[in-house]
Amino acid sequence: MASRAFFVSDIHIQSPADEKCILFRRFLDACVNLKPNFLFLVGDIFDLWVADRDYFVSTYADVIESIRRLKSLGTEIYYFEGNHDLDLKLFWQEQLEVKVFENPAYFDLQGRTVRVEHGDQMDPDDKGYLFLRWLLRTPPGRGLGRHLPDPAVKWVGEKASHASRDYTSSVKTVTPAQVKDRFLSHIGRAYSDKAFDVLVAGHVHVADDVTVIRDEKTIRAFNLGTWIKEPLVLDLSEAEMRLRKVTELL
């Protein structure tokens, strides 16, 4: 049976009034009619979300309701943690029944093996970030996020969010060409770990659609970019694989 999957990442929703949040809700409403079999949220959907804090759950109640509605109609939804949305299982998996992933995962879609990941582990030389990523997922790191008062979590999160964005723009994404080169290197390393037909990632805020040949097989790799620059969705079906402007689907 033919199926259809949508992939989005790096929306960086900052508030319910954020234009990106409004557009995301319009996209979710459009999905009700488009009826995709799968929706992949590939990290950094929110500029900040930690655990099951009441602050985030109440602030984004309308988004949550749209997610619930889409799930009730049969769309399978998967959420990959980014570097701005952390410790998601407590709410998204245990309460919303949205499967959460902390690391890359593989899916069989239309007979293709698809590797999906946020992309924040692409650069093995980025020791500082990889250490921070590990630290935030240790029991003490999770404990801080779960038990600090809401105002403290919000303040620390906003500072970390700004620092992460500054770091990403000044260090990781020096030029789009360098980002694309690192993406190509990552494709090779990831394929060596486990073969796939399609790779989908985000994180670096540079949209890309790459075709490479490995073991005499054609591999497609997509970076989803960021909604801060241009809201895109990867539309993957038996008939096509392409990055589309979100507005095309509304």
C-alpha positions as CSV (number, residue, x, y, z in Angstrom):
1,M,0.0,0.0,0.0
2,A,1.4,3.4,-1.0
3,S,2.2,5.8,1.9
4,R,3.3,9.4,2.3
5,A,5.6,10.9,4.9
6,F,6.3,14.5,5.8
7,F,9.5,15.7,7.6
8,V,10.0,19.1,9.2
9,S,12.7,20.5,11.5
10,D,14.3,23.6,13.0
11,I,11.1,25.6,13.2
12,H,12.3,27.3,16.4
13,I,8.8,28.3,17.7
14,Q,9.3,31.1,20.3
15,S,5.7,31.8,21.3
16,P,2.1,31.1,20.3
17,A,2.1,34.4,18.5
18,D,5.3,33.6,16.5
19,E,4.5,33.6,12.8
20,K,6.3,30.3,12.6
21,C,4.0,28.8,15.2
22,I,0.9,30.0,13.3
23,L,2.3,28.6,10.1
24,F,3.1,25.3,11.8
25,R,-0.5,25.0,13.1
26,R,-1.8,25.7,9.6
27,F,0.5,23.0,8.3
28,L,-0.9,20.5,10.9
29,D,-4.4,21.5,9.9
30,A,-3.6,20.9,6.3
31,C,-2.3,17.4,7.2
32,V,-5.8,16.6,8.4
33,N,-6.9,16.8,4.8
34,L,-3.7,15.5,3.2
35,K,-3.7,12.5,5.5
36,P,0.0,11.6,5.5
37,N,0.8,8.2,7.0
38,F,3.8,9.6,8.9
39,L,4.9,13.0,10.2
40,F,8.5,13.3,11.4
41,L,9.4,16.2,13.7
42,V,13.2,16.2,13.3
43,G,14.2,18.4,16.2
44,D,14.2,22.0,17.3
45,I,10.5,22.4,16.6
46,F,10.4,24.7,19.5
47,D,13.1,27.2,20.4
48,L,12.8,25.8,23.9
49,W,11.0,22.7,25.3
50,V,12.2,20.8,28.4
51,A,10.6,17.6,29.7
52,D,6.9,17.9,30.7
53,R,7.0,21.3,32.3
54,D,3.6,22.9,32.8
55,Y,5.0,26.2,31.3
56,F,5.5,24.6,27.9
57,V,2.4,22.4,27.9
58,S,0.1,25.3,28.7
59,T,1.9,27.8,26.4
60,Y,1.6,25.5,23.4
61,A,-1.7,24.0,24.2
62,D,-3.1,24.8,20.7
63,V,-0.1,23.0,19.0
64,I,-0.6,20.0,21.2
65,E,-4.3,19.9,20.4
66,S,-3.5,19.9,16.6
67,I,-1.0,17.1,17.2
68,R,-3.7,15.1,19.1
69,R,-6.2,15.6,16.3
70,L,-3.8,14.5,13.6
71,K,-2.9,11.4,15.6
72,S,-6.5,10.5,16.2
73,L,-7.0,10.4,12.4
74,G,-4.3,7.8,12.0
75,T,-1.0,9.7,11.2
76,E,2.0,8.2,13.0
77,I,4.1,11.0,14.5
78,Y,7.7,10.7,15.5
79,Y,9.7,13.4,17.4
80,F,13.5,13.5,17.3
81,E,15.1,15.5,20.1
82,G,17.2,18.5,19.0
83,N,19.4,20.8,20.9
84,H,16.5,23.1,21.8
85,D,13.9,20.5,22.7
86,L,15.1,18.1,25.4
87,D,13.9,15.3,27.6
88,L,10.8,14.9,25.5
89,K,9.7,11.4,26.5
90,L,7.9,12.5,29.7
91,F,5.3,14.4,27.9
92,W,5.4,13.7,24.2
93,Q,5.8,9.9,24.4
94,E,4.2,9.0,27.7
95,Q,1.3,11.4,27.5
96,L,0.8,12.2,23.8
97,E,2.0,8.7,22.6
98,V,4.4,10.3,20.1
99,K,7.4,8.1,19.7
100,V,10.5,10.1,20.8
101,F,14.1,9.4,19.6
102,E,17.3,10.8,21.1
103,N,19.6,9.3,18.4
104,P,19.4,8.4,14.7
105,A,16.8,5.8,13.7
106,Y,15.9,3.8,10.6
107,F,12.5,3.4,9.0
108,D,11.2,1.3,6.1
109,L,9.2,3.8,4.0
110,Q,7.9,2.8,0.5
111,G,10.5,0.0,0.4
112,R,13.3,2.5,1.1
113,T,15.5,2.4,4.2
114,V,15.4,5.9,5.6
115,R,17.8,7.2,8.3
116,V,16.4,10.1,10.3
117,E,18.3,12.2,12.8
118,H,18.3,15.8,14.1
119,G,21.9,16.2,12.8
120,D,23.6,17.6,15.9
121,Q,26.0,14.7,16.0
122,M,27.2,15.2,12.4
123,D,30.5,16.8,13.3
124,P,32.7,14.3,15.3
125,D,35.3,17.1,15.8
126,D,32.8,19.2,17.7
127,K,33.9,17.8,21.1
128,G,32.6,20.7,23.2
129,Y,29.0,20.4,21.9
130,L,29.1,16.6,22.0
131,F,30.1,16.7,25.6
132,L,27.3,19.2,26.4
133,R,24.8,17.0,24.6
134,W,25.9,14.0,26.7
135,L,25.8,16.0,29.9
136,L,22.3,17.3,29.4
137,R,21.1,13.7,29.0
138,T,22.7,12.4,32.2
139,P,20.4,11.9,35.3
140,P,21.7,15.1,36.9
141,G,21.2,17.1,33.7
142,R,17.7,15.8,33.3
143,G,17.0,16.4,37.0
144,L,17.7,20.1,36.6
145,G,15.4,20.4,33.7
146,R,12.6,18.6,35.5
147,H,12.8,20.2,38.9
148,L,14.1,23.8,38.6
149,P,11.3,26.4,39.0
150,D,9.6,27.3,35.7
151,P,11.0,30.8,35.7
152,A,14.5,29.4,36.2
153,V,14.1,26.9,33.4
154,K,12.7,29.5,31.1
155,W,15.6,31.9,31.9
156,V,18.4,29.3,31.6
157,G,16.8,27.9,28.4
158,E,16.5,31.2,26.7
159,K,20.2,32.0,27.5
160,A,21.2,28.5,26.3
161,S,19.0,28.9,23.2
162,H,20.6,32.2,22.2
163,A,24.1,30.8,22.9
164,S,23.4,27.8,20.8
165,R,22.1,29.9,17.9
166,D,25.1,32.2,18.1
167,Y,27.5,29.2,18.2
168,T,25.7,27.6,15.3
169,S,25.9,30.7,13.1
170,S,29.5,31.7,14.0
171,V,31.2,28.3,14.2
172,K,29.2,25.5,12.7
173,T,27.8,27.2,9.7
174,V,30.7,29.4,8.7
175,T,29.6,29.3,5.1
176,P,26.9,27.2,3.3
177,A,29.6,25.6,1.2
178,Q,31.4,24.3,4.3
179,V,28.2,23.1,5.8
180,K,27.4,21.1,2.6
181,D,30.9,19.6,2.7
182,R,30.4,18.4,6.3
183,F,27.0,17.0,5.3
184,L,28.7,15.0,2.5
185,S,31.3,13.7,4.9
186,H,28.6,12.7,7.4
187,I,26.6,10.8,4.7
188,G,29.7,8.7,4.0
189,R,30.3,7.9,7.7
190,A,26.6,7.2,8.4
191,Y,26.4,4.9,5.4
192,S,29.5,3.0,6.6
193,D,27.7,2.4,9.9
194,K,24.6,1.0,8.3
195,A,23.4,1.2,4.7
196,F,20.4,3.3,3.8
197,D,18.6,4.7,0.7
198,V,17.7,8.1,2.1
199,L,19.1,10.3,4.9
200,V,17.1,13.1,6.5
201,A,18.6,15.6,8.9
202,G,18.4,19.2,10.1
203,H,20.3,21.3,12.7
204,V,22.7,23.2,10.5
205,H,20.0,25.6,9.0
206,V,21.1,25.0,5.4
207,A,18.7,23.2,3.2
208,D,20.2,20.7,0.9
209,D,19.2,17.8,-1.5
210,V,22.2,15.6,-2.3
211,T,22.6,12.6,-4.5
212,V,25.6,10.3,-4.0
213,I,26.6,6.9,-5.2
214,R,27.7,4.3,-2.7
215,D,28.2,0.6,-3.5
216,E,26.8,1.3,-7.0
217,K,23.5,2.5,-5.3
218,T,22.0,5.9,-5.6
219,I,21.6,7.6,-2.2
220,R,19.5,10.7,-1.5
221,A,20.2,12.9,1.5
222,F,18.2,15.9,2.6
223,N,18.9,18.6,5.1
224,L,15.6,20.3,6.0
225,G,17.0,23.8,6.6
226,T,15.2,26.1,9.0
227,W,11.8,27.8,9.1
228,I,13.7,31.0,10.3
229,K,14.9,31.3,6.7
230,E,12.5,29.4,4.5
231,P,9.8,27.0,5.8
232,L,10.3,23.7,4.0
233,V,8.9,20.2,4.3
234,L,10.3,17.0,2.8
235,D,7.5,15.2,1.0
236,L,8.4,11.6,0.6
237,S,6.1,9.2,-1.2
238,E,6.4,6.3,-3.6
239,A,6.1,8.8,-6.5
240,E,8.4,11.6,-5.3
241,M,11.0,12.8,-2.8
242,R,11.5,16.5,-2.7
243,L,11.8,19.6,-0.5
244,R,8.7,21.8,-0.8
245,K,7.7,25.1,0.5
246,V,5.2,24.6,3.3
247,T,2.9,27.1,1.7
248,E,2.5,24.7,-1.3
249,L,0.7,22.3,1.0
250,L,-1.7,24.7,2.6
